[in-house]
Amino acid sequence: MTVDIRVIRAGQMYRYYSRETVVGDGRRPARTPLREAQEQAGVPAGRWMGRSLAVLGLTPGEEVTEGQPRNLFGERGRHPYADQIEADRLARGDSPKKAFKAGALGRRVTVTGVDFVFRPQPTIYLLWALGDEETRRVIEAAHERAIERVLEWVEDEVAVIRYGKDGIYRVRPPGGLVAARFRHYEARSGMPLLHDHLLLSVKGQRLDGKWGSTHTLALHENTVAASALYNELVAAEVCEALGLATEPRIVTPGRRPVMEIAGVPHELIRWTSRRSDQIAACLTELEHEYVHE
């Protein structure tokens, strides 16, 4: 599956994202400003996405700055500009409690978002890693547009806000959602791997204008569908732009084959999976030691 999902919680888990994910899975040096750390890591600035941006005073493609994700994901679902909102309200004479409340997006939550990780299928990211500049440009553009389309699908067909006693009422967020996207160029093993982390906030507005939280279970249940949609969109655009074709490839015996770019040797695809092989070998060793002991 080429789309993975992980829950983001305020506190220690968010601090992990702020130290590593926002700078390409590297270790962010202490007290280094966000943009400086990204430049040192060789990754671009994060970008805002989603139809709910205008309500929050953001624009599509705008750079994700230092404090914005901290407020939205690290401070239990506050407005990206919560610090400024709070300071303005205090300057106007509001009490600290009232000023703090003005910067909140509804009730504070522990689960503040989900991290969708999008990466092309092996043959496509191999073409990206080994191809010329034009090939990389085409693949990155297709990858980016597919992420946009999947986010639109999540906003229109998947996301639901539950409210009322025991979450009896459910509604789509009519104004959409908001997400911060971070581009990476390598896997943790150091292998070239184009992939993006889409940090999707759970916060969304209901029809009455009040802020609620989207049901994360619905997002988890639709991860396979999101992956299939993403794969189809990327492959179709890349094949059309570069004049390529796809072919079925058996990944797991007994299961349906996956469609990959034709002509890429299976041995090369397998070589890119060596980290998975190392993990599998280590797991076998650990299981043997556990049973023996």
Beta strands, then each sheet from edge to edge (+ up, - down):
strand 1: 3-9
strand 2: 47-49
strand 3: 111-118
strand 4: 161-163
strand 5: 169-171
strand 6: 179-186
strand 7: 192-201
strand 8: 203-205
strand 9: 211-213
strand 10: 246-249
strand 11: 258-261
sheet 1: 1+ 3- 7+ 6- 2+
sheet 2: 4+ 5-
sheet 3: 8+ 9-
sheet 4: 10+ 11-
end
